Amino acid sequence: MKGKVLLVIDDDPVYLQALEYYCRNMGADVVTAEDGAQGVELFDQHEVFLVLSDLSMPKVDGIELARRIRSRDAGVPIIAITGHYHLDEIKLREAGIQALLTKPFHLHELQNTMEQVLLRNR
């Protein structure tokens, strides 16, 4: 992941900081946003190769964020993170979300999911 820009979006500052730290340790350049609206702005400003986003956020939620990103770049992988267990997977797929992690998760689950999504998008 060296030299790649990874966009991490979460309104929970603890998760945001932890995800940023972990992704940086994996070798990625990371840009972070505290809500979906800021995430869309940062997506437009950077060459993002992977988006890691919470679903439940103020202003622009993760599903709307995915739709907006898809309208700009149909190919960038999007992984959603949520604390909710009952979600409409069809709605997630239609928005362009390729994988879902449920909080709390282990960091190895995040790494495995990122690797799988990136392999599928080669």
C-alpha positions as CSV (number, residue, x, y, z in Angstrom):
1,M,0.0,0.0,0.0
2,K,3.0,2.3,-0.1
3,G,2.2,5.6,-1.7
4,K,-1.5,4.9,-2.0
5,V,-4.1,7.3,-0.6
6,L,-6.7,5.7,1.6
7,L,-9.7,7.7,2.7
8,V,-11.0,6.9,6.2
9,I,-14.3,8.4,7.3
10,D,-15.9,8.0,10.8
11,D,-17.6,10.4,13.1
12,D,-16.3,8.5,16.1
13,P,-12.9,10.1,16.8
14,V,-11.6,7.0,18.6
15,Y,-12.3,4.7,15.7
16,L,-11.1,7.3,13.2
17,Q,-7.8,7.7,15.0
18,A,-7.3,3.9,15.4
19,L,-8.1,3.2,11.8
20,E,-5.8,6.0,10.6
21,Y,-2.9,4.7,12.8
22,Y,-3.4,1.1,11.7
23,C,-3.6,2.0,8.0
24,R,-0.5,4.2,8.2
25,N,1.3,1.3,9.8
26,M,0.3,-0.9,6.8
27,G,2.1,1.7,4.6
28,A,-0.8,3.7,3.3
29,D,-1.0,7.5,3.0
30,V,-4.2,8.2,4.9
31,V,-6.6,11.2,4.7
32,T,-9.4,11.3,7.3
33,A,-12.8,12.9,7.5
34,E,-15.3,13.2,10.4
35,D,-18.4,13.0,8.3
36,G,-19.6,12.0,4.8
37,A,-19.8,15.6,3.5
38,Q,-16.1,16.1,4.4
39,G,-15.3,12.7,3.0
40,V,-16.7,13.6,-0.4
41,E,-14.7,16.9,-0.4
42,L,-11.5,15.0,0.4
43,F,-12.3,12.3,-2.3
44,D,-12.5,15.1,-4.8
45,Q,-9.1,16.5,-3.7
46,H,-7.1,13.3,-3.6
47,E,-6.4,10.3,-5.8
48,V,-8.0,7.7,-3.5
49,F,-7.5,4.0,-4.1
50,L,-9.7,2.7,-1.3
51,V,-12.5,4.2,0.9
52,L,-13.1,2.9,4.4
53,S,-16.3,4.5,5.8
54,D,-18.7,4.3,8.7
55,L,-22.3,4.0,7.7
56,S,-24.1,6.0,10.4
57,M,-22.8,9.6,10.3
58,P,-24.2,13.1,10.4
59,K,-24.7,15.3,7.3
60,V,-24.1,12.5,4.7
61,D,-24.4,8.9,5.8
62,G,-22.2,6.1,4.4
63,I,-24.7,4.9,1.8
64,E,-25.2,8.4,0.3
65,L,-21.4,8.9,0.5
66,A,-20.9,5.7,-1.5
67,R,-23.5,6.9,-4.1
68,R,-21.7,10.2,-4.5
69,I,-18.3,8.5,-4.8
70,R,-19.7,6.1,-7.4
71,S,-20.9,9.0,-9.5
72,R,-17.3,10.3,-9.5
73,D,-15.4,7.0,-9.8
74,A,-17.2,3.7,-10.4
75,G,-14.1,1.6,-9.7
76,V,-12.8,2.7,-6.3
77,P,-13.4,0.0,-3.7
78,I,-15.6,1.0,-0.7
79,I,-15.6,-0.8,2.6
80,A,-18.3,0.1,5.1
81,I,-18.1,-0.1,8.9
82,T,-21.1,-0.3,11.1
83,G,-22.2,-1.0,14.6
84,H,-25.6,-2.2,13.4
85,Y,-26.2,-5.8,12.7
86,H,-29.4,-5.8,10.6
87,L,-28.7,-4.0,7.4
88,D,-30.2,-4.3,3.9
89,E,-27.3,-5.8,2.0
90,I,-29.1,-5.2,-1.4
91,K,-29.2,-1.5,-0.5
92,L,-25.5,-1.5,0.3
93,R,-24.5,-3.3,-2.9
94,E,-26.7,-0.9,-5.0
95,A,-24.8,2.0,-3.4
96,G,-21.6,0.5,-4.5
97,I,-20.3,-0.8,-1.1
98,Q,-18.3,-3.9,-1.7
99,A,-17.7,-5.2,1.9
100,L,-19.0,-4.6,5.3
101,L,-17.3,-4.9,8.7
102,T,-19.3,-4.9,11.9
103,K,-17.9,-3.0,15.0
104,P,-16.1,-4.1,17.0
105,F,-13.8,-6.0,14.7
106,H,-10.2,-7.2,14.9
107,L,-7.5,-5.5,12.9
108,H,-6.7,-8.7,11.1
109,E,-10.3,-8.7,9.8
110,L,-9.9,-5.2,8.5
111,Q,-6.6,-6.2,6.7
112,N,-8.1,-9.3,5.2
113,T,-11.2,-7.4,4.0
114,M,-9.0,-4.7,2.5
115,E,-6.8,-7.3,0.7
116,Q,-9.8,-9.2,-0.7
117,V,-11.6,-6.1,-2.0
118,L,-8.4,-4.8,-3.6
119,L,-7.8,-8.2,-5.3
120,R,-11.3,-8.2,-6.7
121,N,-10.8,-4.7,-8.1
122,R,-7.5,-5.3,-9.9
